[in-house]
Amino acid sequence: MTFTQLEIFALVAELRGFTAAAARLGITQSAVSHALKALEREWGVELIVRRQAAVEVTEIGLQLLQRTREILGLSEAMRQEVAAALGLSRGVLRIGSFGPTSSLKLLPAILATYRQRYPGIEVHIDEGADDEVLQWIRDRRVDAGFVVLPEDSFDTVPLVEDQLLALVPAAHALARQASVTLADLCGSPFIMSEAGCASLIEPLFTAAGLVPQVRYRIAQLITLLNMVERGDGVSIVAQLALPDRVAAQHERLVALPLKPAVRRRVGLAVRDVRQATPAAKAFLDVAREVAR
């Protein structure tokens, strides 16, 4: 067993293919296949099932993948600590990001400062929904990830706070109000955001004893905004998820605060800050500084 074989196993599992893993590593597909087969022979188990369209990780493969990521994470942390001791700043940092809130509103400013201070660190950004980022942190696929707080499973750093806003068509009767209640929104077809907000929104209605008329569930924010603008329904989204010039870009859409207001906190999370790589710890420090 070598670190190279473990890296190849983890990458094939993540990218779900030999060709993609070979391209990422800059080696041939046959080299990737040979390394993985050698690892399977040594362990005496099948790690990957080869399919035509993609590969699948076996049940035992998933168990060993978790251990593999732990070993690779510790190895990367050791490399970075040695580099830091020698006055060098080199390594890889993987960040999990969800939607416009972190990818468009938070990451650019944080990365600008981070890359200026640590130009030798190679940064990889994986984007997905809120629950996907949480799973990536658990699986050690990323070193740190943006999350909605509180999140008791990990060590976290609070960054920003915003609020949930109701979205209604400009021609809707509610558009003339200064704010709206959850009950107000139950009188119209509801478009539920599946980009991570559903886990925040649905409990609000449940706690209030209300049931929204969910007609659509949409993963892409731009689609949701266009549907509300067309008059297909009303919705609720987080303020930081909206474009900076939402009124100019969507003239037939109105964003209104909820009554009572519903706040949302966003921060960064790592599995265990004591075991985090130097690059990840530095990213947390920069993010905390920039957020101020």
RODO-2510 file (C-alpha; in nm, 4 decimals, decimal comma):
residues 292
     n   res          X          Y          Z
     1     m     0,0000     0,0000     0,0000
     2     t     0,1361     0,3418    -0,0991
     3     f     0,0133     0,6969    -0,0545
     4     t    -0,0150     0,7226    -0,4323
     5     q    -0,2503     0,4251    -0,4422
     6     l    -0,4611     0,5746    -0,1646
     7     e    -0,4760     0,9098    -0,3445
     8     i    -0,5865     0,7382    -0,6650
     9     f    -0,8536     0,5349    -0,4810
    10     a    -0,9948     0,8479    -0,3145
    11     l    -0,9951     1,0453    -0,6381
    12     v    -1,1587     0,7702    -0,8474
    13     a    -1,4300     0,7395    -0,5827
    14     e    -1,4829     1,1166    -0,5689
    15     l    -1,4879     1,1763    -0,9456
    16     r    -1,6635     0,8456    -1,0185
    17     g    -1,4372     0,7595    -1,3066
    18     f    -1,0866     0,6516    -1,4103
    19     t    -1,0592     0,9029    -1,6952
    20     a    -1,1464     1,2002    -1,4750
    21     a    -0,9051     1,0846    -1,2028
    22     a    -0,6254     1,0376    -1,4568
    23     a    -0,6832     1,3851    -1,5995
    24     r    -0,6779     1,5409    -1,2504
    25     l    -0,3527     1,3614    -1,1633
    26     g    -0,1886     1,4140    -1,5008
    27     i    -0,1233     1,0422    -1,5587
    28     t    -0,2629     0,7789    -1,7949
    29     q    -0,5888     0,5983    -1,7361
    30     s    -0,4055     0,2659    -1,7424
    31     a    -0,1782     0,3857    -1,4615
    32     v    -0,4835     0,4709    -1,2514
    33     s    -0,6414     0,1316    -1,3218
    34     h    -0,3177    -0,0536    -1,2464
    35     a    -0,2679     0,1246    -0,9124
    36     l    -0,6237     0,0545    -0,8020
    37     k    -0,6089    -0,3108    -0,9032
    38     a    -0,2804    -0,3499    -0,7131
    39     l    -0,4426    -0,2027    -0,4020
    40     e    -0,7411    -0,4374    -0,4369
    41     r    -0,5088    -0,7378    -0,4729
    42     e    -0,3119    -0,6373    -0,1639
    43     w    -0,6241    -0,5899     0,0471
    44     g    -0,8071    -0,8868    -0,1046
    45     v    -1,1317    -0,6950    -0,1595
    46     e    -1,3070    -0,5219    -0,4476
    47     l    -1,3104    -0,1453    -0,3913
    48     i    -1,4624    -0,0228    -0,7163
    49     v    -1,7234    -0,1778    -0,9453
    50     r    -1,6544    -0,0803    -1,3056
    51     r    -1,9672     0,0286    -1,4941
    52     q    -2,0031     0,1623    -1,8479
    53     a    -2,1220     0,5087    -1,7496
    54     a    -1,9417     0,5474    -1,4176
    55     v    -1,7842     0,3532    -1,1322
    56     e    -1,9450     0,2607    -0,8024
    57     v    -1,7719     0,2170    -0,4680
    58     t    -1,8467    -0,1148    -0,2995
    59     e    -1,9748    -0,1396     0,0569
    60     i    -1,6319    -0,2341     0,1926
    61     g    -1,4834     0,0298    -0,0351
    62     l    -1,6936     0,2994     0,1344
    63     q    -1,5694     0,1876     0,4758
    64     l    -1,2067     0,1944     0,3644
    65     l    -1,2567     0,5223     0,1803
    66     q    -1,3281     0,6915     0,5125
    67     r    -1,0008     0,5575     0,6565
    68     t    -0,8181     0,6496     0,3372
    69     r    -0,9291     1,0110     0,3619
    70     e    -0,8236     1,0217     0,7270
    71     i    -0,4747     0,8942     0,6360
    72     l    -0,4412     1,1371     0,3446
    73     g    -0,5629     1,4244     0,5605
    74     l    -0,3074     1,3512     0,8303
    75     s    -0,0358     1,3152     0,5671
    76     e    -0,1250     1,6535     0,4160
    77     a    -0,1279     1,8140     0,7609
    78     m     0,2209     1,6756     0,8306
    79     r     0,3525     1,8042     0,4961
    80     q     0,2127     2,1489     0,5652
    81     e     0,3545     2,1573     0,9190
    82     v     0,6996     2,0677     0,7862
    83     a     0,6671     2,3336     0,5173
    84     a     0,5642     2,5907     0,7792
    85     a     0,8637     2,4988     0,9950
    86     l     1,0891     2,5605     0,6950
    87     g     0,9294     2,8960     0,6262
    88     l     0,7335     2,7675     0,3276
    89     s     0,3581     2,7876     0,2653
    90     r     0,2679     2,5010     0,0380
    91     g    -0,0110     2,2487     0,0239
    92     v    -0,3708     2,1927    -0,0815
    93     l    -0,6849     2,3352     0,0773
    94     r    -1,0307     2,2022    -0,0118
    95     i    -1,3338     2,4165     0,0683
    96     g    -1,7010     2,3167     0,0526
    97     s    -1,9311     2,5998    -0,0544
    98     f    -2,3073     2,6263    -0,0943
    99     g    -2,4911     2,8550    -0,3354
   100     p    -2,4628     3,2312    -0,3820
   101     t    -2,4341     3,3025    -0,0086
   102     s    -2,0851     3,1599     0,0239
   103     s    -1,9703     3,1229    -0,3378
   104     l    -2,0577     3,4773    -0,4472
   105     k    -2,0897     3,6838    -0,1293
   106     l    -1,8272     3,5449     0,1118
   107     l    -1,5616     3,3478    -0,0756
   108     p    -1,4282     3,6169    -0,3155
   109     a    -1,3187     3,8562    -0,0401
   110     i    -1,1831     3,5769     0,1812
   111     l    -0,9892     3,4172    -0,1042
   112     a    -0,8448     3,7513    -0,2165
   113     t    -0,6795     3,7985     0,1237
   114     y    -0,5896     3,4313     0,1614
   115     r    -0,4156     3,4035    -0,1770
   116     q    -0,2233     3,7236    -0,1071
   117     r    -0,0858     3,5836     0,2189
   118     y    -0,0459     3,2210     0,1140
   119     p     0,0229     3,2170    -0,2615
   120     g     0,1734     2,8689    -0,2429
   121     i    -0,1482     2,7035    -0,1226
   122     e    -0,3529     2,5390    -0,3978
   123     v    -0,7241     2,5960    -0,3246
   124     h    -0,9975     2,3623    -0,4507
   125     i    -1,3633     2,4685    -0,4229
   126     d    -1,6417     2,2073    -0,4226
   127     e    -1,9939     2,3501    -0,4564
   128     g    -2,3161     2,1815    -0,3513
   129     a    -2,6248     2,2161    -0,1338
   130     d    -2,6015     2,2747     0,2423
   131     d    -2,6487     1,9076     0,3312
   132     e    -2,3880     1,8007     0,0739
   133     v    -2,1274     2,0309     0,2280
   134     l    -2,2007     1,8846     0,5710
   135     q    -2,1491     1,5328     0,4344
   136     w    -1,8241     1,6358     0,2619
   137     i    -1,6913     1,7597     0,5963
   138     r    -1,7910     1,4323     0,7659
   139     d    -1,6273     1,2298     0,4879
   140     r    -1,3121     1,4462     0,4948
   141     r    -1,3645     1,5255     0,1282
   142     v    -1,3128     1,8929     0,2208
   143     d    -1,0967     2,0501     0,4901
   144     a    -1,3543     2,3156     0,5773
   145     g    -1,7012     2,4091     0,4602
   146     f    -1,9551     2,6880     0,4809
   147     v    -2,2539     2,5889     0,6963
   148     v    -2,5680     2,7337     0,8466
   149     l    -2,5253     2,7740     1,2225
   150     p    -2,5684     2,6342     1,4773
   151     e    -2,3963     2,3102     1,3751
   152     d    -2,2982     2,1118     1,6808
   153     s    -2,1318     1,8240     1,4933
   154     f    -1,8212     2,0258     1,4067
   155     d    -1,5957     2,3049     1,5266
   156     t    -1,7325     2,6257     1,3755
   157     v    -1,6442     2,9913     1,3184
   158     p    -1,9410     3,2334     1,2877
   159     l    -1,9014     3,4766     0,9970
   160     v    -2,2195     3,6632     0,8995
   161     e    -2,5856     3,6960     0,9839
   162     d    -2,8719     3,7757     0,7486
   163     q    -3,2459     3,7130     0,7427
   164     l    -3,5014     3,5157     0,5459
   165     l    -3,7074     3,7195     0,3009
   166     a    -4,0388     3,6491     0,1330
   167     l    -4,0455     3,6754    -0,2466
   168     v    -4,3728     3,7701    -0,4157
   169     p    -4,4652     3,8830    -0,7679
   170     a    -4,4872     4,2629    -0,8005
   171     a    -4,8520     4,2275    -0,9059
   172     h    -4,9401     4,0248    -0,5939
   173     a    -5,1509     4,1919    -0,3241
   174     l    -4,8800     4,1176    -0,0642
   175     a    -4,6263     4,3236    -0,2607
   176     r    -4,7809     4,6443    -0,1225
   177     q    -4,7174     4,5422     0,2408
   178     a    -4,4106     4,6415     0,4436
   179     s    -4,3702     4,2822     0,5707
   180     v    -4,5518     3,9511     0,5518
   181     t    -4,6316     3,6655     0,7870
   182     l    -4,6043     3,2952     0,7187
   183     a    -4,9843     3,2790     0,7241
   184     d    -4,9969     3,5424     0,4481
   185     l    -4,7842     3,3192     0,2269
   186     c    -5,0088     3,0165     0,2778
   187     g    -5,2773     3,1778     0,0628
   188     s    -5,0732     3,1384    -0,2574
   189     p    -4,8897     2,8544    -0,4342
   190     f    -4,5483     2,8154    -0,2728
   191     i    -4,2152     2,7533    -0,4475
   192     m    -3,9813     2,5715    -0,2094
   193     s    -3,6078     2,6250    -0,2506
   194     e    -3,4226     2,2931    -0,2538
   195     a    -3,0816     2,4630    -0,2500
   196     g    -3,0557     2,4211     0,1255
   197     c    -3,3205     2,6615     0,2510
   198     a    -3,5892     2,3948     0,2795
   199     s    -3,4367     2,2696     0,6056
   200     l    -3,4847     2,6199     0,7475
   201     i    -3,8188     2,7070     0,5917
   202     e    -4,0265     2,3933     0,6451
   203     p    -3,9751     2,3859     1,0252
   204     l    -4,0953     2,7492     1,0422
   205     f    -4,4331     2,6579     0,8973
   206     t    -4,4543     2,3419     1,1101
   207     a    -4,3798     2,5334     1,4312
   208     a    -4,6523     2,7832     1,3423
   209     g    -4,9021     2,5052     1,2713
   210     l    -4,9203     2,6066     0,9051
   211     v    -4,8974     2,4090     0,5809
   212     p    -4,7815     2,5982     0,2705
   213     q    -4,9272     2,5059    -0,0689
   214     v    -4,5992     2,3725    -0,2083
   215     r    -4,6451     2,3488    -0,5844
   216     y    -4,2810     2,3439    -0,6942
   217     r    -3,9457     2,2459    -0,5451
   218     i    -3,6560     2,4199    -0,7193
   219     a    -3,2801     2,3662    -0,6720
   220     q    -3,1543     2,6584    -0,8823
   221     l    -3,2063     3,0069    -0,7379
   222     i    -3,2209     3,1798    -1,0777
   223     t    -3,5075     2,9489    -1,1793
   224     l    -3,6914     3,0203    -0,8546
   225     l    -3,6577     3,3978    -0,9016
   226     n    -3,7863     3,3811    -1,2577
   227     m    -4,0838     3,1663    -1,1544
   228     v    -4,1859     3,4073    -0,8783
   229     e    -4,1459     3,6972    -1,1207
   230     r    -4,3761     3,5204    -1,3695
   231     g    -4,6397     3,4840    -1,1007
   232     d    -4,6104     3,1060    -1,0541
   233     g    -4,6039     3,1396    -0,6767
   234     v    -4,4386     3,2947    -0,3708
   235     s    -4,1268     3,1809    -0,1893
   236     i    -3,8786     3,2409     0,0941
   237     v    -3,5018     3,2739     0,0469
   238     a    -3,2062     3,3992     0,2486
   239     q    -3,1093     3,7621     0,1961
   240     l    -2,7446     3,6852     0,1144
   241     a    -2,8540     3,4379    -0,1537
   242     l    -3,0169     3,7158    -0,3568
   243     p    -2,8277     3,9079    -0,6271
   244     d    -2,6951     4,2462    -0,5133
   245     r    -2,9169     4,4236    -0,7668
   246     v    -3,2194     4,1971    -0,7420
   247     a    -3,4686     4,4838    -0,7932
   248     a    -3,2957     4,5941    -1,1140
   249     q    -3,2559     4,2404    -1,2493
   250     h    -3,6055     4,1242    -1,1534
   251     e    -3,8368     4,4243    -1,1810
   252     r    -4,1536     4,2179    -1,1376
   253     l    -4,0392     4,0629    -0,8097
   254     v    -4,0569     4,2086    -0,4591
   255     a    -3,8536     4,0917    -0,1573
   256     l    -4,0157     4,1556     0,1826
   257     p    -3,9031     4,0851     0,5405
   258     l    -4,0926     3,8257     0,7389
   259     k    -4,2922     3,9248     1,0463
   260     p    -4,1589     3,8288     1,2943
   261     a    -3,8108     3,8440     1,1460
   262     v    -3,6240     3,5156     1,0991
   263     r    -3,2464     3,5432     1,1262
   264     r    -2,9876     3,3087     0,9728
   265     r    -2,6198     3,2716     1,0691
   266     v    -2,3547     3,1394     0,8332
   267     g    -2,0054     3,0261     0,9267
   268     l    -1,7247     2,7849     0,8491
   269     a    -1,6923     2,4361     0,9937
   270     v    -1,4130     2,1791     1,0294
   271     r    -1,4375     1,8279     1,1712
   272     d    -1,1906     1,9010     1,4514
   273     v    -0,9887     2,2216     1,4594
   274     r    -0,7137     2,0446     1,6578
   275     q    -0,6550     1,8099     1,3636
   276     a    -0,7056     2,0687     1,0896
   277     t    -0,4198     2,1341     0,8485
   278     p    -0,2222     2,4586     0,8848
   279     a    -0,3762     2,5745     0,5556
   280     a    -0,7281     2,5163     0,6905
   281     k    -0,6521     2,6910     1,0204
   282     a    -0,5110     2,9878     0,8286
   283     f    -0,8264     2,9976     0,6147
   284     l    -1,0442     3,0109     0,9274
   285     d    -0,8357     3,2981     1,0638
   286     v    -0,8562     3,4941     0,7379
   287     a    -1,2296     3,4331     0,7088
   288     r    -1,2869     3,5529     1,0642
   289     e    -1,0806     3,8651     0,9946
   290     v    -1,2527     3,9466     0,6652
   291     a    -1,5993     3,8877     0,8137
   292     r    -1,5380     4,1581     1,0733
***
